[in-house]
Amino acid sequence: MNNKKLTMIPSLYQFKQNISINGEKIKVAILLPNNCSSDYLYSIKLKLSYFNYFENICCLTYNFDNIESENDIKNVYDVCKKEKIEMLICYSLNNFLQNKDHQSCVKNLFVNCDIPVYFIDECVLLKDNKLILI
């Protein structure tokens, strides 16, 4: 049996109920690890191609492998505020939570900021310190 995973595509209405959107497109930034493989990058771009209401502003990278990771996270937040990003897009929540050291950085960025984060793989929106199934 083939174990392919389905990608759920929430409607624009579902996002509008949970975040404030100014238009018919959501300004998003994609957050990727700086050491992501080409397969990983291809997979996230393929999944994002189905979301025709996302306006992709930029791809941002982070590095959790060194001492500068907290600065990377602050830079991500600064770019999002400058570009008026309405939502960050990440591939998977599990990728961020697999290492205990990463969890505090992720919590500082995602939980304490006002930019919602959507995790495509789990169909989960993180907003105001709450996980919302979309």
NUDOTOR-356745 format. One line per field, with one value per residue: residue number from 1; residue in one letter; x, y, z of N, C-alpha, C, CB in turn. Coordinates in steps of 0.02 Angstrom, whole numbers, plus 50000, padded with zeros to 5 digits. Glycine has a CB too. Example, Ala and Ser with C-alpha at 12.3 -4.5 7.8 and 13.67 -1.06 7.14 Angstrom:
2
num (1; 2)
residuo (a; s)
nx (50660; 50642)
ny (49716; 49888)
nz (50390; 50354)
cax (50615; 50684)
cay (49775; 49947)
caz (50390; 50357)
cx (50660; 50645)
cy (49835; 50002)
cz (50390; 50394)
cbx (50565; 50704)
cby (49776; 49970)
cbz (50452; 50286)
***
This chain:
134
num (1; 2; 3; 4; 5; 6; 7; 8; 9; 10; 11; 12; 13; 14; 15; 16; 17; 18; 19; 20; 21; 22; 23; 24; 25; 26; 27; 28; 29; 30; 31; 32; 33; 34; 35; 36; 37; 38; 39; 40; 41; 42; 43; 44; 45; 46; 47; 48; 49; 50; 51; 52; 53; 54; 55; 56; 57; 58; 59; 60; 61; 62; 63; 64; 65; 66; 67; 68; 69; 70; 71; 72; 73; 74; 75; 76; 77; 78; 79; 80; 81; 82; 83; 84; 85; 86; 87; 88; 89; 90; 91; 92; 93; 94; 95; 96; 97; 98; 99; 100; 101; 102; 103; 104; 105; 106; 107; 108; 109; 110; 111; 112; 113; 114; 115; 116; 117; 118; 119; 120; 121; 122; 123; 124; 125; 126; 127; 128; 129; 130; 131; 132; 133; 134)
residuo (m; n; n; k; k; l; t; m; i; p; s; l; y; q; f; k; q; n; i; s; i; n; g; e; k; i; k; v; a; i; l; l; p; n; n; c; s; s; d; y; l; y; s; i; k; l; k; l; s; y; f; n; y; f; e; n; i; c; c; l; t; y; n; f; d; n; i; e; s; e; n; d; i; k; n; v; y; d; v; c; k; k; e; k; i; e; m; l; i; c; y; s; l; n; n; f; l; q; n; k; d; h; q; s; c; v; k; n; l; f; v; n; c; d; i; p; v; y; f; i; d; e; c; v; l; l; k; d; n; k; l; i; l; i)
nx (50042; 50024; 50095; 50063; 50050; 49916; 49890; 49809; 49708; 49664; 49525; 49520; 49430; 49434; 49558; 49535; 49446; 49527; 49641; 49681; 49652; 49695; 49662; 49620; 49725; 49850; 49988; 50135; 50281; 50404; 50476; 50627; 50746; 50921; 50999; 50925; 50875; 50871; 50762; 50676; 50651; 50589; 50475; 50405; 50382; 50302; 50188; 50148; 50110; 49979; 49906; 49827; 49795; 49897; 50018; 50176; 50304; 50439; 50578; 50639; 50780; 50844; 50960; 50988; 51098; 51205; 51278; 51224; 51092; 50983; 50993; 50966; 50830; 50777; 50805; 50721; 50596; 50607; 50615; 50489; 50405; 50446; 50414; 50280; 50221; 50090; 50080; 50182; 50250; 50281; 50354; 50339; 50287; 50344; 50477; 50533; 50521; 50598; 50720; 50773; 50845; 50806; 50675; 50655; 50698; 50608; 50489; 50505; 50502; 50382; 50276; 50276; 50263; 50167; 50139; 50055; 50087; 50088; 50084; 50111; 50115; 50050; 49930; 49904; 49880; 49974; 49938; 49932; 49981; 49912; 49867; 49784; 49678; 49663)
ny (49941; 50112; 50246; 50386; 50555; 50663; 50833; 50956; 51088; 51232; 51345; 51517; 51587; 51518; 51557; 51695; 51700; 51680; 51762; 51934; 51999; 52103; 52102; 52000; 51917; 51838; 51903; 51821; 51750; 51630; 51518; 51440; 51312; 51349; 51249; 51167; 51031; 51003; 50925; 50948; 51085; 51082; 51008; 51093; 51204; 51146; 51111; 51240; 51293; 51258; 51343; 51467; 51592; 51644; 51768; 51767; 51841; 51833; 51720; 51663; 51621; 51521; 51477; 51354; 51294; 51357; 51483; 51602; 51588; 51645; 51779; 51761; 51727; 51846; 51930; 51875; 51909; 52051; 52074; 52028; 52121; 52240; 52214; 52200; 52074; 51956; 51827; 51692; 51552; 51385; 51226; 51112; 51086; 50991; 50988; 51097; 51069; 50962; 50970; 51012; 51130; 51213; 51242; 51348; 51461; 51457; 51471; 51600; 51676; 51637; 51624; 51738; 51844; 51946; 51889; 51772; 51596; 51473; 51301; 51195; 51053; 50998; 51066; 51174; 51323; 51440; 51555; 51692; 51618; 51499; 51345; 51319; 51218; 51210)
nz (50000; 49963; 50049; 50041; 50093; 50117; 50069; 50149; 50095; 50158; 50151; 50094; 50170; 50293; 50343; 50350; 50454; 50563; 50558; 50528; 50371; 50238; 50102; 49959; 49950; 50048; 50126; 50136; 50213; 50186; 50295; 50312; 50353; 50350; 50300; 50220; 50116; 49937; 49903; 50010; 49994; 49867; 49899; 49989; 49906; 49809; 49884; 49923; 49802; 49782; 49859; 49808; 49856; 49928; 49938; 49900; 49979; 50022; 50052; 50202; 50300; 50434; 50563; 50673; 50721; 50776; 50885; 50846; 50819; 50886; 50847; 50711; 50719; 50772; 50665; 50567; 50621; 50616; 50477; 50438; 50502; 50437; 50302; 50312; 50331; 50337; 50379; 50430; 50347; 50375; 50350; 50436; 50602; 50682; 50638; 50701; 50834; 50867; 50931; 51091; 51120; 51017; 51044; 51138; 51066; 50958; 51027; 51078; 50960; 50889; 50982; 51061; 50974; 50859; 50738; 50647; 50624; 50502; 50487; 50363; 50346; 50458; 50455; 50543; 50631; 50718; 50833; 50942; 51050; 51039; 50966; 50817; 50731; 50561)
cax (50000; 50061; 50086; 50067; 50015; 49876; 49898; 49744; 49711; 49610; 49498; 49538; 49382; 49458; 49611; 49506; 49414; 49577; 49689; 49654; 49680; 49672; 49637; 49605; 49788; 49883; 50060; 50170; 50353; 50419; 50532; 50662; 50813; 50971; 51032; 50873; 50893; 50832; 50698; 50635; 50631; 50542; 50413; 50368; 50359; 50247; 50129; 50127; 50081; 49907; 49875; 49828; 49781; 49957; 50064; 50241; 50346; 50510; 50598; 50685; 50813; 50868; 51010; 50986; 51157; 51260; 51260; 51191; 51024; 50936; 50996; 50929; 50759; 50761; 50806; 50659; 50542; 50617; 50596; 50416; 50374; 50462; 50378; 50209; 50201; 50031; 50085; 50241; 50234; 50332; 50335; 50316; 50298; 50389; 50546; 50556; 50517; 50637; 50778; 50755; 50876; 50768; 50608; 50652; 50702; 50545; 50438; 50516; 50480; 50314; 50225; 50277; 50255; 50099; 50134; 50035; 50129; 50050; 50124; 50076; 50111; 50000; 49870; 49896; 49898; 49995; 49923; 49917; 50000; 49863; 49868; 49717; 49673; 49629)
cay (50000; 50174; 50287; 50457; 50599; 50714; 50902; 50990; 51158; 51270; 51400; 51585; 51604; 51490; 51601; 51760; 51694; 51675; 51817; 51991; 52002; 52164; 52091; 51931; 51881; 51842; 51914; 51770; 51737; 51560; 51509; 51378; 51305; 51367; 51189; 51122; 50995; 51023; 50888; 50984; 51147; 51064; 50986; 51150; 51245; 51110; 51120; 51310; 51309; 51246; 51398; 51522; 51655; 51667; 51811; 51751; 51900; 51815; 51661; 51680; 51562; 51525; 51428; 51336; 51253; 51395; 51530; 51659; 51569; 51694; 51837; 51742; 51731; 51917; 51956; 51852; 51951; 52119; 52075; 52020; 52185; 52288; 52197; 52193; 52004; 51940; 51760; 51652; 51484; 51336; 51160; 51066; 51102; 50940; 51006; 51146; 51044; 50900; 50983; 51053; 51196; 51252; 51258; 51414; 51510; 51455; 51500; 51673; 51707; 51622; 51632; 51806; 51896; 51953; 51863; 51702; 51549; 51416; 51242; 51161; 50980; 50981; 51109; 51206; 51394; 51460; 51626; 51712; 51563; 51445; 51306; 51317; 51172; 51244)
caz (50000; 49957; 50109; 50025; 50139; 50083; 50091; 50156; 50073; 50189; 50110; 50115; 50223; 50356; 50367; 50367; 50520; 50615; 50555; 50490; 50304; 50205; 50034; 49940; 49953; 50112; 50118; 50176; 50206; 50198; 50341; 50296; 50383; 50299; 50274; 50192; 50054; 49878; 49907; 50059; 49961; 49815; 49931; 50015; 49850; 49778; 49926; 49921; 49737; 49786; 49896; 49760; 49889; 49962; 49901; 49928; 49981; 50025; 50089; 50256; 50326; 50502; 50580; 50743; 50735; 50807; 50938; 50816; 50800; 50914; 50802; 50651; 50735; 50777; 50596; 50535; 50646; 50590; 50406; 50435; 50519; 50385; 50240; 50329; 50320; 50376; 50406; 50414; 50325; 50390; 50325; 50487; 50672; 50708; 50623; 50750; 50903; 50876; 50973; 51150; 51115; 50969; 51069; 51169; 51011; 50921; 51071; 51081; 50898; 50868; 51034; 51089; 50923; 50834; 50670; 50649; 50587; 50477; 50474; 50309; 50355; 50509; 50447; 50607; 50636; 50785; 50841; 51011; 51095; 51031; 50904; 50788; 50675; 50505)
cx (50044; 50045; 50094; 50025; 49978; 49892; 49829; 49753; 49652; 49587; 49523; 49492; 49406; 49514; 49583; 49472; 49465; 49630; 49657; 49691; 49651; 49641; 49621; 49668; 49818; 49958; 50097; 50244; 50363; 50481; 50563; 50727; 50865; 51007; 50981; 50896; 50850; 50764; 50650; 50607; 50578; 50474; 50372; 50343; 50300; 50183; 50103; 50094; 50005; 49870; 49876; 49813; 49840; 49998; 50132; 50287; 50421; 50519; 50650; 50717; 50836; 50919; 51007; 51049; 51214; 51233; 51221; 51117; 50972; 50935; 50959; 50854; 50737; 50759; 50744; 50601; 50547; 50596; 50520; 50381; 50385; 50421; 50303; 50182; 50142; 50035; 50152; 50217; 50294; 50308; 50305; 50334; 50348; 50463; 50575; 50561; 50558; 50697; 50758; 50784; 50837; 50704; 50605; 50656; 50636; 50490; 50444; 50490; 50405; 50262; 50221; 50270; 50184; 50091; 50114; 50080; 50086; 50098; 50086; 50064; 50057; 49934; 49853; 49919; 49916; 49985; 49904; 49927; 49950; 49874; 49796; 49719; 49633; 49601)
cy (50062; 50219; 50362; 50497; 50652; 50783; 50934; 51063; 51195; 51326; 51467; 51607; 51578; 51532; 51669; 51758; 51699; 51729; 51874; 51997; 52064; 52153; 52018; 51888; 51890; 51850; 51866; 51771; 51663; 51555; 51441; 51373; 51318; 51306; 51141; 51092; 51020; 50986; 50924; 51048; 51134; 51046; 51045; 51195; 51212; 51119; 51191; 51329; 51298; 51302; 51460; 51590; 51678; 51710; 51803; 51812; 51881; 51748; 51683; 51617; 51575; 51469; 51415; 51298; 51292; 51446; 51590; 51645; 51619; 51758; 51822; 51749; 51804; 51949; 51936; 51897; 52022; 52124; 52070; 52086; 52237; 52277; 52190; 52124; 51988; 51870; 51729; 51582; 51440; 51268; 51117; 51090; 51053; 50955; 51053; 51118; 50982; 50910; 51030; 51123; 51242; 51279; 51327; 51469; 51515; 51487; 51575; 51707; 51699; 51638; 51704; 51861; 51896; 51927; 51789; 51659; 51489; 51360; 51198; 51087; 50960; 51018; 51144; 51278; 51409; 51535; 51639; 51654; 51505; 51410; 51299; 51270; 51205; 51192)
cz (50000; 50016; 50094; 50075; 50099; 50112; 50092; 50136; 50104; 50142; 50137; 50172; 50291; 50386; 50388; 50435; 50576; 50615; 50516; 50424; 50270; 50137; 50022; 49936; 50023; 50099; 50165; 50163; 50223; 50241; 50330; 50335; 50330; 50270; 50243; 50126; 49996; 49877; 49954; 50028; 49907; 49845; 49957; 49959; 49814; 49819; 49924; 49855; 49737; 49822; 49852; 49792; 49932; 49915; 49934; 49923; 49980; 50060; 50140; 50282; 50397; 50512; 50655; 50764; 50768; 50856; 50911; 50799; 50827; 50873; 50737; 50662; 50741; 50708; 50558; 50557; 50618; 50517; 50399; 50452; 50464; 50322; 50251; 50311; 50365; 50408; 50384; 50395; 50341; 50366; 50380; 50557; 50703; 50694; 50675; 50820; 50915; 50921; 51030; 51146; 51068; 50999; 51100; 51116; 50974; 50963; 51074; 51018; 50888; 50921; 51058; 51037; 50897; 50763; 50674; 50605; 50567; 50460; 50424; 50323; 50404; 50502; 50513; 50602; 50708; 50790; 50914; 51060; 51093; 50965; 50880; 50728; 50620; 50457)
cbx (49952; 50045; 50134; 50043; 50064; 49801; 49947; 49716; 49710; 49632; 49421; 49533; 49313; 49482; 49665; 49456; 49375; 49610; 49757; 49659; 49666; 49730; 49688; 49570; 49838; 49869; 50080; 50142; 50397; 50428; 50509; 50677; 50822; 51023; 51071; 50806; 50885; 50871; 50710; 50676; 50692; 50569; 50428; 50412; 50417; 50263; 50145; 50187; 50113; 49894; 49912; 49779; 49720; 50000; 50040; 50273; 50331; 50550; 50627; 50649; 50873; 50810; 51082; 50925; 51182; 51302; 51323; 51227; 51008; 50953; 51069; 50945; 50744; 50811; 50869; 50644; 50543; 50689; 50630; 50393; 50402; 50537; 50406; 50169; 50261; 49969; 50026; 50292; 50216; 50350; 50396; 50344; 50232; 50372; 50550; 50511; 50446; 50658; 50837; 50779; 50948; 50753; 50587; 50709; 50758; 50526; 50443; 50589; 50517; 50309; 50240; 50339; 50306; 50078; 50203; 49962; 50190; 50007; 50141; 50115; 50178; 50030; 49810; 49935; 49840; 50070; 49865; 49846; 50007; 49791; 49901; 49693; 49641; 49678)
cby (50000; 50209; 50267; 50470; 50631; 50699; 50942; 50983; 51164; 51300; 51399; 51634; 51576; 51418; 51610; 51782; 51629; 51610; 51795; 52057; 51937; 52212; 52114; 51929; 51905; 51778; 51988; 51701; 51784; 51521; 51519; 51373; 51233; 51415; 51153; 51160; 50918; 51008; 50816; 51001; 51182; 51005; 50939; 51191; 51257; 51035; 51100; 51356; 51265; 51181; 51411; 51509; 51648; 51607; 51887; 51690; 51943; 51869; 51604; 51719; 51542; 51519; 51451; 51293; 51221; 51429; 51554; 51681; 51500; 51710; 51856; 51669; 51693; 51954; 51932; 51778; 51953; 52140; 52016; 51966; 52211; 52285; 52132; 52247; 51955; 51944; 51716; 51650; 51482; 51334; 51125; 50997; 51101; 50872; 51038; 51205; 51031; 50874; 51013; 51018; 51190; 51211; 51206; 51422; 51493; 51383; 51470; 51689; 51677; 51551; 51586; 51816; 51886; 52025; 51871; 51695; 51526; 51436; 51202; 51169; 50953; 50994; 51067; 51168; 51440; 51440; 51648; 51738; 51589; 51473; 51236; 51388; 51104; 51293)
cbz (50061; 49890; 50163; 49953; 50190; 50090; 50044; 50228; 49995; 50258; 50108; 50055; 50206; 50346; 50313; 50314; 50525; 50611; 50522; 50531; 50262; 50199; 49983; 49873; 49898; 50156; 50133; 50161; 50252; 50131; 50414; 50221; 50413; 50329; 50329; 50182; 50064; 49813; 49931; 50123; 49932; 49773; 49988; 50064; 49800; 49771; 49998; 49933; 49683; 49822; 49965; 49705; 49933; 49987; 49900; 49893; 50042; 50062; 50041; 50312; 50282; 50553; 50558; 50758; 50672; 50753; 50974; 50754; 50826; 50988; 50788; 50631; 50800; 50822; 50559; 50553; 50723; 50598; 50367; 50484; 50586; 50369; 50211; 50293; 50334; 50332; 50384; 50473; 50249; 50466; 50294; 50475; 50711; 50679; 50554; 50750; 50920; 50810; 50931; 51214; 51091; 50907; 51119; 51220; 50962; 50903; 51142; 51091; 50839; 50849; 51093; 51128; 50865; 50838; 50632; 50626; 50630; 50415; 50539; 50245; 50377; 50577; 50423; 50663; 50611; 50799; 50793; 51016; 51166; 51036; 50915; 50767; 50696; 50467)
***
